[in-house]
Amino acid sequence: MSGEEAPFVPFKEQPDLHTPAPYRAAQFTYPANLRLAFKDAQADKGKTLLGVAQGIPSVFVTKILASTKPDFIWMDVQHGIFDRLTLYDAIHAAQAHSEGKAAVIVRVPKHDEVSLVTALDAGASGIIIPDVESAQDVKDFIQKIYYAPIGKRSFSPWIFTPGVSDASLYPNDQFNIATANRHICVIPQVETVRGIENVDEIAAVPGIHGLMFGPGDYMISAGLPLKLGGEPHPTFIAAMTKLVTAAKTNGLALFGAAQTLDLVPVMIQQGYAGIAVAFDYWSLAGLVKDALNKGAEYVKQAVEAGSA
C-alpha cells in the first residue's frame, strides 16, 4: 500500500483466525457437548474424534497438547500422578488453549470421589469409569456424575461467578445444570473376564453414552500373554467382539486408544467414535529415541568416512 498501514480488522470479523469448535459450551469452564460429538461420529465415520492421551501431570504439557487442537484430550488420573489442583487447571487449560475444540475426558480411579468431583467441577466432558464389572458399578457412578433428576451430583458455588460466568447455551440454565446433564458422557471401561461376562447388562444401563475396552488388564485377567501388536489370541478376539456388539446393540459410542497407528483403520471400521492416536509419554520417548538413533547413525557415518 505504498507506505500506508494496512487497515485494522477486528478479530471477530476474521473467521479464518477462529478455531472451529462446534461442540464447545458457552464458556471454557463448562463441559463441551461430547455427547453430540459422539453421536455425529457414530453417524459419519468422517467425523471420528481423534485425540491424545495425557499421563504427564503437567498443565504446561496440557497447553502444548491443546495447541495442536485435538478433538479431545484424555487425562488419565487412574495411572497418571495428577493432584487435585493440577487436574483442575489442566482441564481449564485444555479447553482454553484449544479454543474450545478439545473436549476433556478424564479416567478417574474407581473409588476416588475427590478426583471425580474435581474433574466434573472443572468442566470435564467425559468420565471413564475403570474396571467396570457390573451394571451396579455404573449405576453407582451415575448418581455422582449427573445432577438431579438423573443423579445426586452436588452443586459447587465455586464454579461460577454471578453476573460474570453464568452464560449458557440453554434457556433458563443460568448455572449450567442443563449443560452438564446434556453434555457429559459416562464411559464404562470393561477390562476383566467378569466384566465381559456382564457387558450386555453394563451396556444397557441408562445414562451412559460410550463404552471402552481395557486390552492390557483384560489379557492379564484372562491369563493371556501381555503384548502389543501381533496376532491377537482367540479369547481376546471373542471378548472384544462381545463388547463391540454390546455397544452397537445399545447405540453406544466406542472409545479407545490406538496402541499403534496402524490400528486406526481397523478401529474406524469397528465403529469407534473416539480414538486416542497419541500418548504423551510414548510420543516423547519415541521422539527422543528416534533422535538418538539417528544421531548414532551420523556418528557411525562420520567414523567410517574418516577411516576411508
C-alpha atoms as a printed R data frame, in Angstrom:
    type eleno elety resid chain resno       x       y      z
1   ATOM     1    CA   MET     A     1   0.000   0.000  0.000
2   ATOM     2    CA   SER     A     2   2.960   2.244 -0.684
3   ATOM     3    CA   GLY     A     3   3.838   3.261  2.857
4   ATOM     4    CA   GLU     A     4   0.278   3.174  4.211
5   ATOM     5    CA   GLU     A     5  -0.573   0.902  7.128
6   ATOM     6    CA   ALA     A     6  -2.930  -1.968  6.419
7   ATOM     7    CA   PRO     A     7  -6.407  -1.309  7.833
8   ATOM     8    CA   PHE     A     8  -7.234  -2.870 11.198
9   ATOM     9    CA   VAL     A     9  -9.858  -5.616 11.066
10  ATOM    10    CA   PRO     A    10 -11.322  -6.748 14.412
11  ATOM    11    CA   PHE     A    11 -10.659 -10.339 15.390
12  ATOM    12    CA   LYS     A    12 -14.334 -11.290 15.394
13  ATOM    13    CA   GLU     A    13 -14.609 -10.179 11.768
14  ATOM    14    CA   GLN     A    14 -11.826 -12.536 10.664
15  ATOM    15    CA   PRO     A    15 -13.319 -16.038 10.854
16  ATOM    16    CA   ASP     A    16 -10.160 -17.565  9.396
17  ATOM    17    CA   LEU     A    17  -8.472 -16.781 12.711
18  ATOM    18    CA   HIS     A    18 -11.091 -18.653 14.715
19  ATOM    19    CA   THR     A    19 -10.721 -22.311 15.590
20  ATOM    20    CA   PRO     A    20 -13.956 -24.153 14.677
21  ATOM    21    CA   ALA     A    21 -15.356 -25.545 17.911
22  ATOM    22    CA   PRO     A    22 -18.914 -26.673 17.201
23  ATOM    23    CA   TYR     A    23 -19.272 -28.665 20.431
24  ATOM    24    CA   ARG     A    24 -17.932 -26.167 22.959
25  ATOM    25    CA   ALA     A    25 -20.071 -24.881 25.802
26  ATOM    26    CA   ALA     A    26 -20.829 -21.184 26.261
27  ATOM    27    CA   GLN     A    27 -17.676 -20.906 28.373
28  ATOM    28    CA   PHE     A    28 -14.419 -22.842 28.585
29  ATOM    29    CA   THR     A    29 -15.053 -23.783 32.204
30  ATOM    30    CA   TYR     A    30 -18.121 -25.869 31.336
31  ATOM    31    CA   PRO     A    31 -18.206 -29.249 29.566
32  ATOM    32    CA   ALA     A    32 -18.204 -29.425 25.798
33  ATOM    33    CA   ASN     A    33 -21.023 -31.364 24.155
34  ATOM    34    CA   LEU     A    34 -19.188 -34.674 23.896
35  ATOM    35    CA   ARG     A    35 -22.498 -36.486 23.687
36  ATOM    36    CA   LEU     A    36 -23.391 -34.767 20.415
37  ATOM    37    CA   ALA     A    37 -19.842 -35.159 19.100
38  ATOM    38    CA   PHE     A    38 -20.045 -38.911 19.694
39  ATOM    39    CA   LYS     A    39 -23.478 -39.076 18.065
40  ATOM    40    CA   ASP     A    40 -22.216 -37.267 14.970
41  ATOM    41    CA   ALA     A    41 -19.160 -39.529 14.761
42  ATOM    42    CA   GLN     A    42 -21.348 -42.626 15.009
43  ATOM    43    CA   ALA     A    43 -23.441 -41.364 12.096
44  ATOM    44    CA   ASP     A    44 -20.485 -40.313  9.947
45  ATOM    45    CA   LYS     A    45 -17.058 -42.016 10.074
46  ATOM    46    CA   GLY     A    46 -15.591 -38.834  8.611
47  ATOM    47    CA   LYS     A    47 -16.339 -37.159 11.952
48  ATOM    48    CA   THR     A    48 -14.462 -39.721 14.058
49  ATOM    49    CA   LEU     A    49 -12.898 -37.904 17.007
50  ATOM    50    CA   LEU     A    50  -9.103 -38.067 17.173
51  ATOM    51    CA   GLY     A    51  -7.308 -37.116 20.350
52  ATOM    52    CA   VAL     A    52  -4.347 -37.588 22.643
53  ATOM    53    CA   ALA     A    53  -3.892 -39.344 25.970
54  ATOM    54    CA   GLN     A    54  -2.207 -37.338 28.726
55  ATOM    55    CA   GLY     A    55  -0.451 -39.138 31.559
56  ATOM    56    CA   ILE     A    56   2.154 -36.493 32.435
57  ATOM    57    CA   PRO     A    57   0.616 -34.452 35.278
58  ATOM    58    CA   SER     A    58   1.605 -31.023 33.985
59  ATOM    59    CA   VAL     A    59  -0.516 -28.054 32.928
60  ATOM    60    CA   PHE     A    60   2.375 -26.991 30.692
61  ATOM    61    CA   VAL     A    61   2.121 -30.311 28.838
62  ATOM    62    CA   THR     A    62  -1.637 -29.816 28.545
63  ATOM    63    CA   LYS     A    63  -1.098 -26.434 26.897
64  ATOM    64    CA   ILE     A    64   1.259 -27.985 24.342
65  ATOM    65    CA   LEU     A    65  -1.186 -30.782 23.547
66  ATOM    66    CA   ALA     A    66  -4.143 -28.398 23.360
67  ATOM    67    CA   SER     A    67  -2.303 -26.079 20.975
68  ATOM    68    CA   THR     A    68  -2.452 -28.858 18.347
69  ATOM    69    CA   LYS     A    69  -6.274 -28.594 18.513
70  ATOM    70    CA   PRO     A    70  -7.166 -32.271 19.021
71  ATOM    71    CA   ASP     A    71 -10.812 -33.275 19.244
72  ATOM    72    CA   PHE     A    72 -10.232 -34.419 22.819
73  ATOM    73    CA   ILE     A    73  -7.588 -34.815 25.495
74  ATOM    74    CA   TRP     A    74  -7.943 -37.929 27.616
75  ATOM    75    CA   MET     A    75  -6.421 -37.264 31.049
76  ATOM    76    CA   ASP     A    76  -5.589 -40.420 32.959
77  ATOM    77    CA   VAL     A    77  -5.866 -39.778 36.686
78  ATOM    78    CA   GLN     A    78  -6.044 -43.507 37.426
79  ATOM    79    CA   HIS     A    79  -2.402 -44.052 36.460
80  ATOM    80    CA   GLY     A    80  -1.095 -40.511 35.873
81  ATOM    81    CA   ILE     A    81   0.006 -38.728 39.058
82  ATOM    82    CA   PHE     A    82  -2.386 -35.773 38.926
83  ATOM    83    CA   ASP     A    83  -3.026 -33.888 42.140
84  ATOM    84    CA   ARG     A    84  -6.313 -32.051 42.537
85  ATOM    85    CA   LEU     A    85  -5.116 -28.560 41.588
86  ATOM    86    CA   THR     A    86  -3.133 -29.796 38.566
87  ATOM    87    CA   LEU     A    87  -6.147 -31.693 37.264
88  ATOM    88    CA   TYR     A    88  -8.449 -28.709 37.712
89  ATOM    89    CA   ASP     A    89  -6.081 -26.301 35.969
90  ATOM    90    CA   ALA     A    90  -5.215 -28.801 33.229
91  ATOM    91    CA   ILE     A    91  -8.873 -29.202 32.269
92  ATOM    92    CA   HIS     A    92  -9.290 -25.434 32.025
93  ATOM    93    CA   ALA     A    93  -6.030 -25.142 30.044
94  ATOM    94    CA   ALA     A    94  -7.112 -27.859 27.609
95  ATOM    95    CA   GLN     A    95 -10.292 -26.024 26.723
96  ATOM    96    CA   ALA     A    96  -8.792 -22.529 26.678
97  ATOM    97    CA   HIS     A    97  -5.653 -23.334 24.661
98  ATOM    98    CA   SER     A    98  -7.601 -25.374 22.111
99  ATOM    99    CA   GLU     A    99 -10.104 -22.508 21.864
100 ATOM   100    CA   GLY     A   100 -12.865 -24.869 22.893
101 ATOM   101    CA   LYS     A   101 -12.121 -27.537 20.286
102 ATOM   102    CA   ALA     A   102 -10.721 -30.166 22.657
103 ATOM   103    CA   ALA     A   103 -13.223 -31.889 24.895
104 ATOM   104    CA   VAL     A   104 -11.687 -33.264 28.081
105 ATOM   105    CA   ILE     A   105 -12.221 -36.892 29.040
106 ATOM   106    CA   VAL     A   106 -10.959 -37.983 32.453
107 ATOM   107    CA   ARG     A   107 -10.360 -41.503 33.720
108 ATOM   108    CA   VAL     A   108 -10.659 -41.362 37.483
109 ATOM   109    CA   PRO     A   109  -9.714 -44.090 39.966
110 ATOM   110    CA   LYS     A   110 -12.766 -46.222 40.627
111 ATOM   111    CA   HIS     A   111 -13.141 -45.311 44.298
112 ATOM   112    CA   ASP     A   112 -11.719 -41.770 44.264
113 ATOM   113    CA   GLU     A   113 -14.636 -39.378 44.633
114 ATOM   114    CA   VAL     A   114 -12.296 -36.397 45.109
115 ATOM   115    CA   SER     A   115 -10.823 -36.796 41.622
116 ATOM   116    CA   LEU     A   116 -14.289 -37.305 40.178
117 ATOM   117    CA   VAL     A   117 -15.690 -34.153 41.793
118 ATOM   118    CA   THR     A   118 -12.609 -32.169 40.725
119 ATOM   119    CA   ALA     A   119 -12.919 -33.300 37.104
120 ATOM   120    CA   LEU     A   120 -16.626 -32.512 36.965
121 ATOM   121    CA   ASP     A   121 -16.337 -29.105 38.633
122 ATOM   122    CA   ALA     A   122 -13.513 -28.140 36.258
123 ATOM   123    CA   GLY     A   123 -15.683 -28.907 33.221
124 ATOM   124    CA   ALA     A   124 -14.713 -32.392 32.052
125 ATOM   125    CA   SER     A   125 -16.925 -33.607 29.210
126 ATOM   126    CA   GLY     A   126 -16.453 -37.327 29.714
127 ATOM   127    CA   ILE     A   127 -15.795 -39.603 32.673
128 ATOM   128    CA   ILE     A   128 -14.230 -43.023 32.157
129 ATOM   129    CA   ILE     A   129 -15.099 -45.497 34.907
130 ATOM   130    CA   PRO     A   130 -12.296 -48.097 35.048
131 ATOM   131    CA   ASP     A   131 -12.672 -51.762 35.958
132 ATOM   132    CA   VAL     A   132 -16.444 -51.947 35.500
133 ATOM   133    CA   GLU     A   133 -17.671 -55.459 36.215
134 ATOM   134    CA   SER     A   134 -21.397 -54.991 36.763
135 ATOM   135    CA   ALA     A   135 -24.326 -52.781 35.914
136 ATOM   136    CA   GLN     A   136 -24.425 -51.689 39.545
137 ATOM   137    CA   ASP     A   137 -20.899 -50.264 39.250
138 ATOM   138    CA   VAL     A   138 -22.190 -47.915 36.568
139 ATOM   139    CA   LYS     A   139 -25.399 -47.016 38.383
140 ATOM   140    CA   ASP     A   140 -23.435 -46.012 41.475
141 ATOM   141    CA   PHE     A   141 -21.199 -43.697 39.420
142 ATOM   142    CA   ILE     A   142 -24.105 -42.137 37.556
143 ATOM   143    CA   GLN     A   143 -25.554 -40.919 40.838
144 ATOM   144    CA   LYS     A   144 -22.374 -38.894 41.417
145 ATOM   145    CA   ILE     A   145 -21.913 -37.614 37.853
146 ATOM   146    CA   TYR     A   146 -25.324 -36.151 36.963
147 ATOM   147    CA   TYR     A   147 -27.390 -33.502 38.696
148 ATOM   148    CA   ALA     A   148 -30.967 -34.307 39.692
149 ATOM   149    CA   PRO     A   149 -33.291 -35.645 38.455
150 ATOM   150    CA   ILE     A   150 -30.835 -38.116 36.885
151 ATOM   151    CA   GLY     A   151 -28.382 -38.318 39.768
152 ATOM   152    CA   LYS     A   152 -27.353 -36.636 43.001
153 ATOM   153    CA   ARG     A   153 -24.308 -34.589 41.986
154 ATOM   154    CA   SER     A   154 -23.596 -31.759 44.396
155 ATOM   155    CA   PHE     A   155 -23.567 -28.204 43.038
156 ATOM   156    CA   SER     A   156 -20.401 -26.206 43.756
157 ATOM   157    CA   PRO     A   157 -20.615 -22.433 44.435
158 ATOM   158    CA   TRP     A   158 -17.028 -22.057 43.190
159 ATOM   159    CA   ILE     A   159 -17.571 -22.915 39.528
160 ATOM   160    CA   PHE     A   160 -19.428 -19.754 38.552
161 ATOM   161    CA   THR     A   161 -19.403 -16.028 39.239
162 ATOM   162    CA   PRO     A   162 -22.885 -14.447 39.289
163 ATOM   163    CA   GLY     A   163 -23.263 -11.903 36.514
164 ATOM   164    CA   VAL     A   164 -19.877 -12.814 35.049
165 ATOM   165    CA   SER     A   165 -19.721 -16.521 34.196
166 ATOM   166    CA   ASP     A   166 -23.349 -17.591 34.059
167 ATOM   167    CA   ALA     A   167 -23.815 -17.701 30.277
168 ATOM   168    CA   SER     A   168 -25.392 -20.892 28.934
169 ATOM   169    CA   LEU     A   169 -26.324 -22.389 25.587
170 ATOM   170    CA   TYR     A   170 -29.702 -23.369 27.018
171 ATOM   171    CA   PRO     A   171 -32.610 -21.183 28.194
172 ATOM   172    CA   ASN     A   172 -33.279 -20.910 31.928
173 ATOM   173    CA   ASP     A   173 -29.927 -22.521 32.696
174 ATOM   174    CA   GLN     A   174 -28.082 -19.733 34.490
175 ATOM   175    CA   PHE     A   175 -25.866 -22.133 36.415
176 ATOM   176    CA   ASN     A   176 -25.311 -24.591 33.541
177 ATOM   177    CA   ILE     A   177 -27.023 -27.517 35.231
178 ATOM   178    CA   ALA     A   178 -28.691 -28.436 31.936
179 ATOM   179    CA   THR     A   179 -25.356 -28.018 30.132
180 ATOM   180    CA   ALA     A   180 -23.743 -30.621 32.380
181 ATOM   181    CA   ASN     A   181 -26.603 -33.100 32.211
182 ATOM   182    CA   ARG     A   182 -26.889 -32.814 28.409
183 ATOM   183    CA   HIS     A   183 -23.195 -32.724 27.500
184 ATOM   184    CA   ILE     A   184 -21.334 -35.122 29.816
185 ATOM   185    CA   CYS     A   185 -20.727 -38.708 28.731
186 ATOM   186    CA   VAL     A   186 -20.237 -41.620 31.082
187 ATOM   187    CA   ILE     A   187 -17.898 -44.222 29.588
188 ATOM   188    CA   PRO     A   188 -17.600 -47.540 31.440
189 ATOM   189    CA   GLN     A   189 -14.316 -49.331 30.785
190 ATOM   190    CA   VAL     A   190 -14.686 -53.104 30.728
191 ATOM   191    CA   GLU     A   191 -11.355 -54.843 31.267
192 ATOM   192    CA   THR     A   192 -11.806 -58.149 33.099
193 ATOM   193    CA   VAL     A   193 -13.241 -61.572 32.360
194 ATOM   194    CA   ARG     A   194 -16.142 -60.887 34.733
195 ATOM   195    CA   GLY     A   195 -16.767 -57.516 33.115
196 ATOM   196    CA   ILE     A   196 -17.009 -59.080 29.657
197 ATOM   197    CA   GLU     A   197 -19.378 -61.712 31.016
198 ATOM   198    CA   ASN     A   198 -21.666 -58.893 32.179
199 ATOM   199    CA   VAL     A   199 -21.060 -56.455 29.308
200 ATOM   200    CA   ASP     A   200 -24.583 -56.758 27.871
201 ATOM   201    CA   GLU     A   201 -26.107 -55.661 31.201
202 ATOM   202    CA   ILE     A   202 -23.482 -52.926 31.607
203 ATOM   203    CA   ALA     A   203 -24.142 -51.501 28.138
204 ATOM   204    CA   ALA     A   204 -27.893 -51.395 28.785
205 ATOM   205    CA   VAL     A   205 -27.666 -49.064 31.813
206 ATOM   206    CA   PRO     A   206 -29.485 -45.773 31.074
207 ATOM   207    CA   GLY     A   207 -27.309 -42.671 31.300
208 ATOM   208    CA   ILE     A   208 -24.169 -43.935 29.561
209 ATOM   209    CA   HIS     A   209 -23.168 -42.965 26.026
210 ATOM   210    CA   GLY     A   210 -19.879 -44.755 25.424
211 ATOM   211    CA   LEU     A   211 -18.051 -48.000 26.091
212 ATOM   212    CA   MET     A   212 -14.331 -48.690 26.371
213 ATOM   213    CA   PHE     A   213 -12.281 -51.893 26.370
214 ATOM   214    CA   GLY     A   214  -9.199 -52.345 28.540
215 ATOM   215    CA   PRO     A   215  -6.936 -54.649 26.487
216 ATOM   216    CA   GLY     A   216  -3.975 -54.813 28.867
217 ATOM   217    CA   ASP     A   217  -5.953 -55.574 32.005
218 ATOM   218    CA   TYR     A   218  -8.176 -57.993 30.127
219 ATOM   219    CA   MET     A   219  -5.182 -60.000 28.932
220 ATOM   220    CA   ILE     A   220  -3.897 -60.185 32.499
221 ATOM   221    CA   SER     A   221  -7.348 -61.096 33.838
222 ATOM   222    CA   ALA     A   222  -7.762 -63.839 31.214
223 ATOM   223    CA   GLY     A   223  -4.261 -65.234 31.787
224 ATOM   224    CA   LEU     A   224  -3.116 -64.285 28.301
225 ATOM   225    CA   PRO     A   225   0.385 -63.054 27.404
226 ATOM   226    CA   LEU     A   226   0.504 -59.265 27.715
227 ATOM   227    CA   LYS     A   227   1.696 -57.873 24.391
228 ATOM   228    CA   LEU     A   228   1.276 -55.017 21.947
229 ATOM   229    CA   GLY     A   229   0.560 -55.814 18.321
230 ATOM   230    CA   GLY     A   230   0.760 -59.142 16.561
231 ATOM   231    CA   GLU     A   231  -1.989 -61.682 16.022
232 ATOM   232    CA   PRO     A   232  -4.490 -61.430 18.919
233 ATOM   233    CA   HIS     A   233  -5.441 -64.501 20.930
234 ATOM   234    CA   PRO     A   234  -8.863 -66.033 20.057
235 ATOM   235    CA   THR     A   235 -10.062 -65.398 23.622
236 ATOM   236    CA   PHE     A   236  -9.139 -61.743 23.247
237 ATOM   237    CA   ILE     A   237 -10.936 -61.503 19.888
238 ATOM   238    CA   ALA     A   238 -14.066 -63.069 21.377
239 ATOM   239    CA   ALA     A   239 -14.074 -60.599 24.281
240 ATOM   240    CA   MET     A   240 -13.547 -57.626 22.022
241 ATOM   241    CA   THR     A   241 -16.285 -58.802 19.661
242 ATOM   242    CA   LYS     A   242 -18.724 -59.181 22.538
243 ATOM   243    CA   LEU     A   243 -18.009 -55.652 23.762
244 ATOM   244    CA   VAL     A   244 -18.331 -54.112 20.278
245 ATOM   245    CA   THR     A   245 -21.609 -55.952 19.738
246 ATOM   246    CA   ALA     A   246 -22.979 -54.760 23.090
247 ATOM   247    CA   ALA     A   247 -22.071 -51.182 22.242
248 ATOM   248    CA   LYS     A   248 -23.734 -51.308 18.843
249 ATOM   249    CA   THR     A   249 -26.854 -53.008 20.218
250 ATOM   250    CA   ASN     A   250 -27.323 -50.189 22.726
251 ATOM   251    CA   GLY     A   251 -26.298 -47.329 20.437
252 ATOM   252    CA   LEU     A   252 -23.168 -46.533 22.450
253 ATOM   253    CA   ALA     A   253 -20.070 -44.855 21.071
254 ATOM   254    CA   LEU     A   254 -16.906 -46.950 21.164
255 ATOM   255    CA   PHE     A   255 -13.974 -45.089 22.698
256 ATOM   256    CA   GLY     A   256 -10.371 -46.243 22.978
257 ATOM   257    CA   ALA     A   257  -6.709 -45.774 22.213
258 ATOM   258    CA   ALA     A   258  -4.735 -46.996 19.211
259 ATOM   259    CA   GLN     A   259  -1.615 -48.526 20.718
260 ATOM   260    CA   THR     A   260  -0.081 -48.380 17.256
261 ATOM   261    CA   LEU     A   261  -1.255 -46.115 14.440
262 ATOM   262    CA   ASP     A   262  -1.814 -48.993 12.033
263 ATOM   263    CA   LEU     A   263  -4.776 -49.993 14.240
264 ATOM   264    CA   VAL     A   264  -6.674 -46.778 13.462
265 ATOM   265    CA   PRO     A   265  -8.270 -48.019 10.187
266 ATOM   266    CA   VAL     A   266  -9.397 -51.215 11.917
267 ATOM   267    CA   MET     A   267 -10.896 -49.271 14.826
268 ATOM   268    CA   ILE     A   268 -12.752 -46.956 12.456
269 ATOM   269    CA   GLN     A   269 -14.220 -49.949 10.655
270 ATOM   270    CA   GLN     A   270 -15.262 -51.417 14.009
271 ATOM   271    CA   GLY     A   271 -17.225 -48.255 14.620
272 ATOM   272    CA   TYR     A   272 -15.045 -46.341 17.074
273 ATOM   273    CA   ALA     A   273 -16.302 -42.781 17.531
274 ATOM   274    CA   GLY     A   274 -13.286 -41.571 19.539
275 ATOM   275    CA   ILE     A   275  -9.694 -42.748 19.171
276 ATOM   276    CA   ALA     A   276  -6.627 -41.547 21.055
277 ATOM   277    CA   VAL     A   277  -3.888 -41.641 18.418
278 ATOM   278    CA   ALA     A   278  -1.020 -40.426 20.608
279 ATOM   279    CA   PHE     A   279   0.230 -40.850 24.183
280 ATOM   280    CA   ASP     A   280   2.300 -38.058 25.662
281 ATOM   281    CA   TYR     A   281   4.729 -40.415 27.445
282 ATOM   282    CA   TRP     A   282   5.169 -42.692 24.448
283 ATOM   283    CA   SER     A   283   5.401 -39.858 21.935
284 ATOM   284    CA   LEU     A   284   8.070 -38.027 23.908
285 ATOM   285    CA   ALA     A   285  10.109 -41.168 24.500
286 ATOM   286    CA   GLY     A   286   9.762 -42.204 20.845
287 ATOM   287    CA   LEU     A   287  10.840 -38.766 19.636
288 ATOM   288    CA   VAL     A   288  13.975 -38.807 21.787
289 ATOM   289    CA   LYS     A   289  14.804 -42.415 20.931
290 ATOM   290    CA   ASP     A   290  14.498 -41.726 17.187
291 ATOM   291    CA   ALA     A   291  16.734 -38.676 17.501
292 ATOM   292    CA   LEU     A   292  19.354 -40.639 19.440
293 ATOM   293    CA   ASN     A   293  19.300 -43.471 16.908
294 ATOM   294    CA   LYS     A   294  19.620 -41.017 14.033
295 ATOM   295    CA   GLY     A   295  22.467 -39.264 15.797
296 ATOM   296    CA   ALA     A   296  24.222 -42.581 16.307
297 ATOM   297    CA   GLU     A   297  23.915 -43.262 12.575
298 ATOM   298    CA   TYR     A   298  25.578 -39.941 11.797
299 ATOM   299    CA   VAL     A   299  28.380 -40.709 14.244
300 ATOM   300    CA   LYS     A   300  28.937 -44.072 12.576
301 ATOM   301    CA   GLN     A   301  28.957 -42.473  9.117
302 ATOM   302    CA   ALA     A   302  31.466 -39.847 10.268
303 ATOM   303    CA   VAL     A   303  33.777 -42.509 11.686
304 ATOM   304    CA   GLU     A   304  33.581 -44.599  8.513
305 ATOM   305    CA   ALA     A   305  34.199 -41.523  6.340
306 ATOM   306    CA   GLY     A   306  37.240 -40.589  8.425
307 ATOM   307    CA   SER     A   307  38.773 -44.052  8.147
308 ATOM   308    CA   ALA     A   308  38.197 -44.343  4.410
